[in-house]
């Protein structure tokens, strides 16, 4: 079913060309789109026309034309005037609406296919059979991009993204739920992750320009076959979540940039709690004072360099050493030792992951 907005835009454009008053009604006479300043009541006329075998008919100063969908009457085109010119224009408008209907139906079929592909609802043989029927290439390079949502009744973000990709007919834009928009971008020869990152940033900037806040965009790895698109999508979804946990200062992130955060994200919570209990002996990094937390973060930022860390903290080297010694007595970990530093860093990330999951469950 074509949206009323698209129907209105279509007949407005056709009116500007033909200079004739046009309308589209349903089989019950309800006006779906019209250029008439004072549209009349088409209820009775539509009923009579629907019941007649004629595909076009002049009724009460209007030309009526039927538009079918698989032999089912879907729309009636109405043109004001009974002249031969009105008849010709009506046939053109009906033809245009018919083609729009075919295009929308094909897009719906492809959209439905892509959704089932992403959700792993198709057998391998079905993937290739339906791809062939829908004329979708199976062996081209593609990547999944996920844009966090965006569910705003006054600002249709899905259509905004589709408009952005209007010149790229081989890409797919869809939504499985209300929280995310999914873009399956086809890669041209010679294109790589630099182009994917550019596209992801353009999507983010599009939403920012429309006033959205707290948005995130992520993307998976480039895959070579249609059956692998689901994997790229799952990677992008994971990147979206992991990015919020461990890269909260970034709004566009790739799956390949997740590092150890990708592994931590897949750990069961009971195992995380057991690990933290062993490292901190029942305590939590939240119990550390602000000075200690700042010292730890700065020490990691400077790759365990005591001199550079003390300089950036504007404290004496011995003061920093004292703080690290104090932390060692509390946790049993010496951050100046690489192995202990790695353990402590992972523990901090695990705690961050646990807090995120607790808030998410709530």
C-alpha positions as CSV (number, residue, x, y, z in Angstrom):
1,X,0.0,0.0,0.0
2,X,1.4,3.4,-1.1
3,X,1.4,6.0,1.7
4,X,-1.0,8.9,1.3
5,X,1.9,11.3,1.5
6,X,3.6,9.7,-1.5
7,X,0.3,9.7,-3.4
8,X,-0.2,13.4,-2.6
9,X,3.4,14.3,-3.7
10,X,2.8,12.4,-7.0
11,X,-0.4,14.0,-8.0
12,X,0.9,17.5,-7.0
13,X,3.8,16.9,-9.4
14,X,1.5,15.7,-12.1
15,X,-0.9,18.6,-11.6
16,X,2.0,21.1,-12.1
17,X,2.7,19.4,-15.5
18,X,-0.8,18.8,-16.7
19,X,-2.5,21.8,-15.1
20,X,-5.5,19.6,-14.3
21,X,-7.2,18.9,-10.9
22,X,-6.5,15.3,-9.8
23,X,-7.4,13.0,-7.0
24,X,-6.9,9.4,-5.8
25,X,-9.7,7.7,-3.8
26,X,-10.3,4.2,-2.4
27,X,-13.0,1.9,-3.5
28,X,-15.4,3.4,-1.0
29,X,-14.9,6.9,-2.2
30,X,-12.6,8.1,0.6
31,X,-10.2,10.7,-0.7
32,X,-6.6,9.6,-0.2
33,X,-4.9,12.5,-2.0
34,X,-6.3,15.4,-4.1
35,X,-5.5,18.7,-5.6
36,X,-9.2,19.8,-5.6
37,X,-9.8,22.9,-3.5
38,X,-13.3,21.8,-2.7
39,X,-13.4,18.0,-3.2
40,X,-16.9,16.6,-3.6
41,X,-18.5,13.5,-2.1
42,X,-17.3,10.5,-4.2
43,X,-19.0,7.8,-2.1
44,X,-21.9,7.0,-4.4
45,X,-19.9,7.5,-7.6
46,X,-17.1,5.2,-6.4
47,X,-19.6,2.5,-5.5
48,X,-21.2,2.7,-9.0
49,X,-17.9,2.7,-10.7
50,X,-16.4,-0.2,-8.7
51,X,-19.4,-2.3,-9.5
52,X,-19.2,-1.6,-13.2
53,X,-17.0,-3.7,-15.6
54,X,-15.5,-0.5,-17.2
55,X,-11.9,0.5,-16.4
56,X,-12.7,4.1,-17.0
57,X,-15.9,6.1,-16.9
58,X,-17.1,9.7,-16.9
59,X,-19.4,10.5,-13.8
60,X,-20.8,13.9,-12.8
61,X,-18.1,15.9,-14.6
62,X,-15.2,13.7,-13.5
63,X,-13.2,11.0,-15.3
64,X,-12.7,7.8,-13.1
65,X,-9.9,5.3,-13.8
66,X,-9.3,2.0,-12.0
67,X,-5.9,1.0,-10.7
68,X,-5.4,-2.8,-9.9
69,X,-3.1,-4.7,-7.7
70,X,-2.9,-8.4,-8.8
71,X,-6.4,-8.1,-10.4
72,X,-7.7,-6.6,-7.1
73,X,-9.1,-3.0,-7.5
74,X,-6.9,-0.9,-5.2
75,X,-7.3,2.8,-6.2
76,X,-9.5,5.0,-8.3
77,X,-7.9,8.0,-10.1
78,X,-10.2,11.0,-10.5
79,X,-9.7,13.8,-13.0
80,X,-11.9,16.9,-13.1
81,X,-13.4,17.5,-16.6
82,X,-14.9,15.4,-19.3
83,X,-12.7,16.4,-22.2
84,X,-10.5,14.1,-24.2
85,X,-7.5,15.8,-22.6
86,X,-8.8,14.8,-19.2
87,X,-9.1,11.2,-20.3
88,X,-5.5,11.1,-21.6
89,X,-4.2,12.7,-18.4
90,X,-6.2,10.2,-16.3
91,X,-4.7,7.3,-18.1
92,X,-1.2,8.7,-17.5
93,X,-1.9,9.2,-13.8
94,X,-3.4,5.7,-13.4
95,X,-0.3,4.3,-15.2
96,X,2.0,6.2,-12.8
97,X,0.1,5.0,-9.7
98,X,0.2,1.5,-11.0
99,X,4.0,1.7,-11.5
100,X,4.4,3.2,-8.0
101,X,2.4,0.3,-6.6
102,X,4.7,-2.2,-8.3
103,X,7.8,-0.4,-7.0
104,X,6.5,-0.3,-3.5
105,X,5.5,-3.9,-3.6
106,X,8.9,-5.0,-4.8
107,X,10.6,-2.9,-2.1
108,X,8.4,-4.5,0.5
109,X,9.3,-8.0,-0.7
110,X,13.0,-7.1,-0.6
111,X,12.6,-5.5,2.8
112,X,10.9,-8.6,4.1
113,X,13.6,-10.8,2.7
114,X,16.4,-8.6,4.3
115,X,14.7,-8.7,7.7
116,X,14.4,-12.5,7.6
117,X,18.0,-12.8,6.4
118,X,19.3,-10.7,9.3
119,X,17.3,-12.7,11.9
120,X,18.5,-16.0,10.5
121,X,14.9,-17.0,9.6
122,X,15.9,-18.5,6.2
123,X,17.5,-21.8,5.1
124,X,20.6,-21.5,3.0
125,X,18.7,-22.7,-0.1
126,X,15.9,-20.2,0.5
127,X,18.4,-17.3,0.7
128,X,19.8,-18.0,-2.8
129,X,16.4,-18.9,-4.3
130,X,14.7,-15.7,-3.0
131,X,17.8,-13.6,-3.9
132,X,17.5,-14.8,-7.5
133,X,13.7,-14.1,-7.7
134,X,14.2,-10.6,-6.2
135,X,17.2,-9.9,-8.5
136,X,19.6,-9.4,-5.6
137,X,23.3,-10.2,-6.3
138,X,24.6,-12.9,-3.9
139,X,28.3,-12.5,-4.3
140,X,29.0,-8.8,-3.8
141,X,30.7,-7.3,-0.8
142,X,28.4,-5.8,1.8
143,X,28.5,-4.4,5.3
144,X,25.9,-3.8,8.0
145,X,25.6,-0.4,9.7
146,X,23.3,0.1,12.7
147,X,22.0,3.5,13.8
148,X,20.5,3.7,17.2
149,X,17.2,4.9,17.3
150,X,15.3,7.3,16.7
151,X,11.7,6.6,17.3
152,X,10.2,10.1,16.9
153,X,6.6,10.5,15.5
154,X,7.4,14.0,14.3
155,X,10.6,13.1,12.5
156,X,10.6,9.8,10.6
157,X,14.2,8.8,10.9
158,X,13.8,5.7,8.7
159,X,12.6,7.8,5.8
160,X,15.4,10.3,6.4
161,X,18.0,7.6,6.0
162,X,16.2,6.2,2.9
163,X,16.3,9.7,1.4
164,X,20.0,9.9,2.2
165,X,20.6,6.7,0.3
166,X,18.1,7.5,-2.5
167,X,20.8,7.5,-5.1
168,X,22.1,4.0,-4.0
169,X,19.4,1.6,-5.2
170,X,21.5,-1.5,-4.4
171,X,21.6,-0.7,-0.7
172,X,18.9,-1.8,1.8
173,X,17.5,0.3,4.6
174,X,15.2,-1.4,7.1
175,X,14.2,-1.6,10.8
176,X,13.6,-4.8,12.7
177,X,12.4,-3.0,15.9
178,X,11.8,0.6,17.1
179,X,15.3,1.0,18.5
180,X,17.5,0.6,15.5
181,X,17.8,1.4,11.8
182,X,19.8,-1.0,9.7
183,X,21.7,-0.2,6.5
184,X,23.1,-2.9,4.4
185,X,25.6,-1.1,2.2
186,X,26.9,-2.6,-1.0
187,X,30.7,-2.0,-1.4
188,X,32.0,-0.9,-4.8
189,X,35.2,-2.2,-6.1
190,X,38.1,-0.6,-4.3
191,X,36.0,0.6,-1.4
192,X,37.0,-0.4,2.1
193,X,36.5,0.5,5.8
194,X,37.4,4.1,5.2
195,X,34.3,4.5,3.0
196,X,32.2,2.6,5.6
197,X,33.4,4.9,8.4
198,X,32.6,7.9,6.2
199,X,29.0,6.6,5.6
200,X,28.5,5.9,9.4
201,X,29.6,9.4,10.3
202,X,27.3,10.9,7.7
203,X,24.4,9.0,9.2
204,X,25.3,10.2,12.7
205,X,25.6,13.8,11.4
206,X,22.2,13.5,9.7
207,X,20.5,12.7,13.0
208,X,22.4,15.4,14.9
209,X,21.3,17.9,12.3
210,X,17.7,16.9,13.0
211,X,18.1,17.5,16.7
212,X,18.5,14.0,18.0
213,X,20.9,13.4,21.0
214,X,22.7,10.5,22.6
215,X,22.9,8.7,19.3
216,X,25.3,5.9,18.4
217,X,26.2,4.4,15.0
218,X,28.2,1.1,14.6
219,X,29.2,-1.2,11.8
220,X,30.4,-4.8,11.4
221,X,33.0,-6.3,9.1
222,X,32.7,-6.4,5.3
223,X,31.4,-9.8,4.1
224,X,31.6,-11.3,0.6
225,X,28.3,-13.2,0.2
226,X,24.7,-12.5,1.0
227,X,24.5,-15.4,3.5
228,X,27.2,-13.7,5.6
229,X,25.2,-10.4,6.0
230,X,23.6,-11.7,9.1
231,X,27.0,-12.0,10.8
232,X,28.0,-8.4,9.9
233,X,24.7,-7.3,11.4
234,X,25.3,-9.2,14.6
235,X,28.7,-7.6,14.8
236,X,27.3,-4.2,14.4
237,X,24.7,-4.8,17.1
238,X,27.4,-6.0,19.5
239,X,29.6,-2.9,18.6
240,X,26.6,-0.7,19.5
241,X,26.3,-2.2,23.0
242,X,30.0,-2.6,23.7
243,X,30.7,0.9,22.5
244,X,28.2,2.3,25.0
245,X,29.9,0.4,27.8
246,X,33.6,0.9,27.1
247,X,33.7,3.8,24.6
248,X,31.1,6.1,26.0
249,X,32.9,9.1,24.5
250,X,32.5,7.8,21.0
251,X,29.4,7.9,18.9
252,X,30.6,6.0,15.8
253,X,32.4,2.7,16.4
254,X,33.4,-0.4,14.4
255,X,33.3,-4.0,15.5
256,X,37.0,-4.3,14.8
257,X,37.8,-1.6,17.3
258,X,36.2,-3.3,20.3
259,X,39.3,-5.1,21.5
260,X,39.1,-6.9,24.8
261,X,35.7,-5.3,25.5
262,X,34.2,-7.7,22.9
263,X,35.3,-10.7,25.0
264,X,34.1,-9.2,28.3
265,X,30.7,-8.5,26.9
266,X,30.2,-12.2,26.3
267,X,31.0,-13.2,29.8
268,X,28.2,-14.5,32.1
269,X,27.5,-12.2,35.0
270,X,28.0,-14.9,37.7
271,X,31.5,-15.5,36.3
272,X,32.2,-11.7,36.4
273,X,31.1,-11.5,40.0
274,X,33.4,-14.4,40.9
275,X,36.3,-12.7,39.2
276,X,35.8,-9.3,40.9
277,X,35.5,-11.0,44.3
278,X,38.8,-12.7,43.8
279,X,40.6,-9.5,42.6
280,X,39.1,-7.0,45.0
281,X,38.3,-9.4,47.9
282,X,34.6,-8.4,48.0
283,X,35.3,-4.7,47.5
284,X,34.5,-2.6,44.4
285,X,36.4,0.0,42.5
286,X,33.5,2.3,43.4
287,X,34.8,2.2,46.9
288,X,38.0,3.9,45.9
289,X,38.2,7.7,46.5
290,X,38.2,10.1,43.6
291,X,41.9,10.8,43.9
292,X,42.7,7.1,43.6
293,X,40.5,6.6,40.6
294,X,42.0,9.7,38.8
295,X,45.5,8.4,39.5
296,X,44.7,4.9,38.2
297,X,43.1,6.3,34.9
298,X,46.0,8.7,34.3
299,X,48.6,6.0,34.9
300,X,46.9,3.7,32.3
301,X,46.6,6.6,29.9
302,X,50.3,7.2,30.1
303,X,51.2,3.5,29.5
304,X,52.4,2.9,33.2
305,X,54.9,5.8,32.9
306,X,55.5,7.1,36.4
307,X,57.3,10.3,35.4
308,X,54.7,11.4,32.8
309,X,51.8,10.5,35.0
310,X,53.2,12.5,38.0
311,X,53.9,15.5,35.6
312,X,50.3,15.5,34.3
313,X,48.8,15.1,37.8
314,X,51.1,18.0,39.0
315,X,52.4,15.9,41.9
316,X,55.8,14.8,42.9
317,X,57.0,11.4,41.6
318,X,57.3,10.1,45.2
319,X,53.7,11.1,45.9
320,X,52.6,9.0,42.9
321,X,54.7,6.1,44.1
322,X,53.1,6.4,47.5
323,X,49.6,6.2,46.0
324,X,50.5,3.1,44.0
325,X,52.0,1.5,47.0
326,X,48.9,2.2,49.0
327,X,46.8,0.7,46.2
328,X,49.0,-2.4,46.1
329,X,48.4,-2.9,49.9
330,X,44.6,-2.7,49.3
331,X,44.3,-4.9,46.3
332,X,47.5,-6.9,46.2
333,X,48.2,-5.6,42.7
334,X,51.2,-3.5,41.7
335,X,50.2,-1.4,38.7
336,X,53.9,-0.9,37.9
337,X,54.0,-4.6,37.0
338,X,52.6,-5.2,33.6
339,X,50.8,-8.4,34.5
340,X,49.1,-6.8,37.5
341,X,48.3,-3.7,35.5
342,X,46.5,-5.9,32.9
343,X,44.6,-7.8,35.6
344,X,43.5,-4.5,37.2
345,X,42.5,-2.9,33.8
346,X,40.4,-6.0,32.9
347,X,38.8,-5.9,36.4
348,X,37.8,-2.3,35.9
349,X,36.2,-3.1,32.6
350,X,34.4,-6.1,34.0
351,X,32.9,-3.8,36.8
352,X,31.8,-1.3,34.1
353,X,30.2,-4.1,32.2
354,X,28.4,-5.4,35.2
355,X,27.0,-2.0,36.1
356,X,25.8,-1.5,32.6
357,X,24.0,-4.9,32.6
358,X,22.4,-4.1,36.0
359,X,21.1,-0.8,34.7
360,X,19.9,-2.5,31.5
361,X,18.0,-5.2,33.4
362,X,16.4,-2.6,35.5
